[in-house]
């Protein structure tokens, strides 16, 4: 951006940075308190909606401020200015009896079948933005539960679905064969369907928009390499065994006479895929497969580790997070490794080394030796000594247990950091893994479900606590 002079903007930012660095701890704390108070004040004013006579939380009640559009990956409109949203741009969705807030609003509508409260068009991306009810709202909770119920239904019908897809991959009707092959690809890899994006977005693809250049077929493998959603690279190798051989054969035929830039499924869209899925099981879509597959890999991992009741709380949480990692891998929820990762990891290792050398009970043991060396002169002193020795021994035991727990926790944290460094576990935990599976497993092994789910996610999954699903039923 050499044509634009950003020097004044840099000066403002540098000045703010310098002022922040000069602040004392007390001043920083005071500023944080003021900001928190302001957020609470805004939430009280704008963060509550009345639905069916009851107060419910609003999710995102602030419009994005104007600024330079960044986007992800090589976005075609990166660097363009995103204008400010005004009341004239906003459509409000209110009840017929509701009082209209002050302001010159674009439109006032009364759509009781929609869950959004306000919407506006983002003039730069030409996408509609919405203000929704918060995850704690009853309607959102019901919709969330329904999503996972669809995945449960899919799980019960998976053999029927797979048999139909495999059969149709061999169909003489070439269109049906192509659709079935695309559907098998989604089932086999948890790949997104692919064409549900705008043409002006970055060059990202999915199952139905894959090009010949994105796959490499060898004698017994199919290698995928492309940019998926949010420009995250997807690299996966499928070994052609069993039904995968038919899948490989179909792909070979499909790419045979195509050029590198040609789409493999050029006449297949998400609509074809979803209509096909729905013809096998009513209401089944490609999106449900990702929920089903993410939950299945978690369930499979936890099944192998459901005999750990006697293990420590640290170990139980460790295995729950490794199960979460399996789903992140399945869904390709990769992330860029933070620049400070190695530095932070080294700091953890140093903390571990220091902890291992620590002797937390040393002083207590010295006190114990002194007490033991004292010779009591009376029965009262003898009883007092025995009581003191017992107390000190209990303290030493607790100190050693606490120290052992701390060392174990640090070791597992370091191991997890290394294993999960390039994966984002939060996305699958929030959107794809059925929380009832994790809740049932934690109940079974005596772990705390709340240790894995943040307070925000616990609110999102409030409905789970009323389910009371047993682990044996899930298995």
Steps between C-alpha positions, in 0.01 A plus 500: 500500500773746399242737346348574842676690778428322830758699699238692704322176589833348610566803721163464675554125557859550621386775737227276647753218535751725679233632737394145583859394574544799733193409705542351847335172602237692695421722199471196271272331751287814530471527119400133472233553769359804315487308173325210670245739654437653156450155345254405773315830453471440124392140558227612740373750242541304175569138597150399608195422285144416604373181338155365590500726806834370631841662505761323284860589426601645164813359341691757293330835550783715356559569131858473378680837489620646168852404395724334243374157397757226563327166442675164507745361248543677165165679519413693179361803688775527762603860558162653409321729744211357700254789560316584822157347560229759579140460618382561140677178396336288772180295486344428840293188558256587781174379644194691372437648844867588567609861532730603214833636632598856412677543166439507126490126434519348152205265559283366780369148444305248711634157403417276797648190330854644496742509794688812391421838657682734262676472164692712251685456174879512516558727200851374442446122506133525397409258778218549745604528865269415790446559871388170651369384834775369730578128528315495834165579333255210505450505122876484438535215750223303326658554158840395634359179643315427173831523310653225714183291481537497120853363542367230738240408237776482237706270727208258524461496121870514402517144359194562284645833379843353426354198315291727278794731420731205419229344280437828316872561442478196266183630329485503119329839527809721491333793679392279792848345510661848519263619776560180700878543460481858631285376791747222577779759505310699766428184702860380475680827583249730680571752224270800465268490201690789341279726290329687784718810461491819295705519178683813624646313799852356510565196278390235748336171406314201641364164384291616201744771387825300511713532188723241336807688631383436859529121489771249417409136442763227541462120486349473848447857626310821433684813614311825560669840521299823477390811689176444690278743692682806640795412271609216730707243312345153484746216451378144531589160359230234465631144466285321243373195688155339496237740363771763454618304192172572319527862614856517361394340172218754457730794572753365248233495228373846595841669471621297201432755226491812714751785515662593837265800549183305413256411778471126566124519571427786256125429476443413868400757765414493870136481396557170314691362800236598756207379286681166461571467874139593580375228265670242727414658838253786517661829609857372459749757364876517446536719812358225723785272391762727656311497831461121482864432405644744757288343775582146386880542520460651849275213611743242359793654685310529829380138473865391508553707814186443707675277757692784667283563806804446723718745307563861604281795399793625288514177298124496444501856368806418286314214327189714450716759322673236288154379393420861411822511295383199297191695390707811421718284273195341340350843423839649399477777760860602449649823626822691449745415777537815716834681462551482875423126519857374551569777751186417699578126483855556625359702788273207592796261483701726732205512741487118491875465569470738794192316631677163478789634708269655759473339842175648631499288815865569596419756774218285637731197513760704690231605748395135533857395587517766772167394647603133491830578678323673792454279805163557671508520879131453569212298352343823377822590315517147357143527364577847364811365325310208344228735376760739355687216326175373349410850374847553350495161326161584349637837383803330341274250324277780363801707393649203314168420332453864398856509364450174308172634357669825390788318328259263325279791390800689355624190314158436345458869411835499318409180315160645401657828387731312265227272363243778449732784393364522144137412573210704632303280743234762578314489166417128512419514872257787440343397169553133415546267799173391663551628858289214637772252401765690698262555795413129517869400489605750770216374721613141436867556589439753777641805319370858501317591178538868592880476483482439125222744411544873561229690689374635164470146358331378817233766440471395134451138608270559798258247349756219541466492880134403467574207267650250752640275226698202634834405345387136450211628284734710285744210457 
